[in-house]
Amino acid sequence: MSSPTEQYQPESLPIRTWGVWVVSLIVGLEALALLIIAIFFLVSLFTAEPNSLSGAVFLTVMLFALGSGLSAVSWQLFRGYRWTRAASLVWQLLMLAIAVPTLLGGQIGLGLLMLLPPLAVLFLLFTPNVVAFTLRQGNSAAL
């Protein structure tokens, strides 16, 4: 029977590749954008009169929750947790569902800004190096 120190071999851990860095950065920037929009909505709650106060409060809380959750996904993806691939995939698909109609509606700049990062993340999420790095379980040793 081997001791816990013999089982942990740092050289056997997958290496954090540039794909992990890029995916974490893009998801983190998306989270930051959501939090900035949430702050704008919070300020507008006190400076402008919304049509529906309860709807505006709900949307503000939802934006803060999504931004916080997406920032957690970005950080945990950078650390290599498996569940982050699914969360990132779902968020990028939602971004595509918003980006395509925006692009087809004639807003080319905004549409491309919302379309290109999700496409990059969707491509990189399925590269072998990123998949290998994100096979970490919750009880694995810290990276």
DRENMIDREN-812037 format. One record per residue (C-alpha): x, y, z. Coordinates in Angstrom, 2 decimals. Example, Ala and Ser with C-alpha at 12.3 -4.5 7.8 and 13.67 -1.06 7.14 Angstrom:
BEGIN
{px = 12.30, py = -4.50, pz = 7.80}
{px = 13.67, py = -1.06, pz = 7.14}
This chain:
BEGIN
{px = 0.00, py = 0.00, pz = 0.00}
{px = 1.45, py = 3.36, pz = -0.95}
{px = 1.31, py = 6.51, pz = 1.13}
{px = -0.58, py = 9.62, pz = -0.03}
{px = 2.70, py = 11.41, pz = -0.79}
{px = 3.77, py = 8.60, pz = -3.11}
{px = 0.47, py = 8.71, pz = -5.02}
{px = 0.72, py = 12.44, pz = -5.74}
{px = 3.07, py = 12.96, pz = -8.64}
{px = 3.25, py = 16.59, pz = -9.86}
{px = 4.70, py = 15.55, pz = -13.21}
{px = 1.60, py = 13.46, pz = -13.94}
{px = -0.71, py = 16.50, pz = -13.79}
{px = -1.69, py = 17.89, pz = -17.20}
{px = -0.08, py = 21.14, pz = -18.23}
{px = -2.20, py = 24.29, pz = -18.43}
{px = -2.03, py = 25.07, pz = -22.15}
{px = -2.64, py = 28.33, pz = -23.96}
{px = -6.15, py = 27.10, pz = -24.82}
{px = -7.06, py = 26.98, pz = -21.14}
{px = -5.68, py = 30.48, pz = -20.69}
{px = -7.67, py = 31.83, pz = -23.65}
{px = -10.94, py = 30.14, pz = -22.67}
{px = -10.60, py = 31.32, pz = -19.06}
{px = -9.80, py = 34.85, pz = -20.22}
{px = -12.73, py = 35.06, pz = -22.62}
{px = -15.20, py = 33.65, pz = -20.09}
{px = -13.77, py = 36.00, pz = -17.45}
{px = -14.19, py = 39.00, pz = -19.75}
{px = -17.77, py = 37.97, pz = -20.45}
{px = -18.37, py = 37.79, pz = -16.70}
{px = -16.82, py = 41.22, pz = -16.25}
{px = -19.07, py = 42.63, pz = -18.99}
{px = -22.13, py = 41.18, pz = -17.25}
{px = -21.08, py = 42.69, pz = -13.92}
{px = -20.50, py = 46.10, pz = -15.53}
{px = -23.95, py = 45.95, pz = -17.13}
{px = -25.42, py = 44.92, pz = -13.75}
{px = -23.81, py = 47.95, pz = -12.09}
{px = -25.24, py = 50.17, pz = -14.84}
{px = -28.69, py = 48.67, pz = -14.22}
{px = -28.30, py = 49.17, pz = -10.46}
{px = -27.40, py = 52.83, pz = -10.91}
{px = -30.29, py = 53.32, pz = -13.33}
{px = -32.68, py = 51.92, pz = -10.70}
{px = -31.96, py = 55.01, pz = -8.63}
{px = -31.60, py = 57.59, pz = -11.39}
{px = -34.35, py = 56.67, pz = -13.87}
{px = -37.91, py = 55.56, pz = -13.37}
{px = -38.38, py = 52.05, pz = -14.77}
{px = -41.64, py = 50.91, pz = -16.34}
{px = -41.74, py = 48.01, pz = -13.91}
{px = -39.75, py = 48.33, pz = -10.70}
{px = -40.04, py = 44.65, pz = -9.86}
{px = -38.89, py = 43.67, pz = -13.37}
{px = -35.93, py = 46.05, pz = -13.20}
{px = -34.89, py = 44.74, pz = -9.78}
{px = -35.21, py = 41.14, pz = -11.00}
{px = -33.11, py = 41.86, pz = -14.08}
{px = -30.45, py = 43.59, pz = -11.98}
{px = -30.26, py = 40.69, pz = -9.53}
{px = -30.17, py = 38.20, pz = -12.41}
{px = -27.29, py = 40.07, pz = -14.08}
{px = -25.29, py = 40.10, pz = -10.84}
{px = -25.97, py = 36.37, pz = -10.35}
{px = -24.98, py = 35.50, pz = -13.93}
{px = -21.83, py = 37.64, pz = -13.74}
{px = -20.81, py = 36.10, pz = -10.42}
{px = -21.52, py = 32.59, pz = -11.61}
{px = -19.64, py = 33.10, pz = -14.86}
{px = -16.64, py = 34.50, pz = -13.01}
{px = -16.65, py = 31.37, pz = -10.83}
{px = -16.79, py = 29.24, pz = -13.98}
{px = -13.83, py = 31.15, pz = -15.41}
{px = -11.74, py = 30.69, pz = -12.28}
{px = -12.60, py = 27.03, pz = -11.81}
{px = -11.94, py = 26.34, pz = -15.50}
{px = -8.52, py = 27.90, pz = -15.05}
{px = -7.98, py = 25.50, pz = -12.14}
{px = -9.06, py = 22.55, pz = -14.29}
{px = -12.43, py = 21.40, pz = -12.99}
{px = -14.48, py = 19.17, pz = -15.27}
{px = -17.91, py = 20.76, pz = -14.68}
{px = -16.76, py = 24.08, pz = -16.12}
{px = -16.75, py = 22.75, pz = -19.67}
{px = -20.51, py = 22.17, pz = -19.56}
{px = -21.21, py = 25.56, pz = -17.98}
{px = -18.99, py = 27.32, pz = -20.51}
{px = -20.60, py = 25.45, pz = -23.39}
{px = -24.13, py = 26.38, pz = -22.33}
{px = -23.20, py = 30.05, pz = -21.86}
{px = -21.49, py = 30.23, pz = -25.26}
{px = -24.53, py = 28.67, pz = -26.95}
{px = -26.73, py = 31.30, pz = -25.29}
{px = -24.35, py = 34.00, pz = -26.53}
{px = -24.62, py = 32.58, pz = -30.06}
{px = -28.42, py = 32.65, pz = -29.79}
{px = -28.18, py = 36.38, pz = -29.10}
{px = -25.31, py = 37.15, pz = -31.48}
{px = -26.76, py = 35.67, pz = -34.67}
{px = -30.01, py = 37.69, pz = -34.65}
{px = -28.02, py = 40.80, pz = -33.71}
{px = -25.71, py = 40.22, pz = -36.66}
{px = -28.56, py = 39.46, pz = -39.04}
{px = -30.44, py = 42.51, pz = -37.76}
{px = -27.82, py = 44.78, pz = -39.27}
{px = -25.68, py = 45.56, pz = -36.22}
{px = -22.49, py = 44.12, pz = -37.67}
{px = -20.00, py = 45.42, pz = -35.07}
{px = -22.01, py = 44.37, pz = -32.04}
{px = -22.95, py = 41.09, pz = -33.69}
{px = -19.33, py = 40.20, pz = -34.41}
{px = -18.30, py = 41.24, pz = -30.91}
{px = -20.88, py = 38.84, pz = -29.54}
{px = -20.21, py = 36.09, pz = -32.11}
{px = -16.43, py = 35.66, pz = -32.34}
{px = -15.54, py = 35.02, pz = -28.66}
{px = -18.13, py = 32.23, pz = -28.26}
{px = -16.93, py = 30.60, pz = -31.47}
{px = -13.34, py = 30.67, pz = -30.19}
{px = -14.39, py = 29.22, pz = -26.83}
{px = -16.52, py = 26.51, pz = -28.45}
{px = -13.60, py = 25.50, pz = -30.64}
{px = -11.05, py = 25.52, pz = -27.81}
{px = -13.28, py = 23.69, pz = -25.32}
{px = -13.06, py = 20.55, pz = -27.43}
{px = -9.35, py = 20.57, pz = -28.17}
{px = -7.58, py = 17.57, pz = -26.64}
{px = -5.27, py = 19.65, pz = -24.44}
{px = -8.13, py = 21.61, pz = -22.84}
{px = -10.20, py = 18.45, pz = -22.34}
{px = -7.20, py = 16.69, pz = -20.77}
{px = -6.54, py = 19.61, pz = -18.44}
{px = -10.16, py = 19.85, pz = -17.32}
{px = -10.47, py = 16.24, pz = -16.18}
{px = -9.81, py = 17.25, pz = -12.59}
{px = -12.27, py = 16.02, pz = -9.99}
{px = -13.33, py = 17.90, pz = -6.87}
{px = -11.12, py = 15.80, pz = -4.57}
{px = -7.93, py = 16.15, pz = -6.64}
{px = -4.83, py = 17.83, pz = -5.32}
{px = -4.64, py = 21.60, pz = -5.77}
{px = -2.93, py = 22.86, pz = -8.90}
